[in-house]
Amino acid sequence: MSSATDTCIQCQGTGAERCRWCIGRGKVPCDACMGSGRGADDAPCTACQGVGVVPCDDCLGNGEGTCSRCHGSGRW
């Protein structure tokens, strides 16, 4: 991590955050049964490919954010 970056606050440096579409489940209600569970299983979430996490919007998945001390200038 360079002096102009800091750990991303949004994802705590992991580079990932819980998928908003499936709320981290990795699955979404199936369109065929409208989520009733009758006749079909939940479908894999297309936003996270069934993993339940997506790249962090704030750090774009690298786990780093702008340094809170120097605001990215590298000097303080």
URUR-V333669 format. One line per field, one symbol per residue. ss: DSSP state (@ for helix, = for strand, . for the rest). psi: psi as a letter, one per 20 degrees, with the letter a starting at -180 (. if undefined). burial: b if it has 9 or more other ideal C-beta (glycine too) atoms within 8 Angstrom, else e. A space follows every 50 residues. Layout:
# URUR-V333669
ss->???
psi->???
burial->???
This chain:
# URUR-V333669
ss->....===........===........==..............==...... ..===........===..........
psi->prijrrpphgjkjhiqqpphgjkjhiqqpqhhjkjhjoiqrqqqphhjkj hiqrqphgjkjijqrpphgikihiq.
burial->eeebbbbbebbeeebbbebebbeebbbbebeebeeeeeeeeebebebbee ebbbebebbeeebbbebeebeeeeee
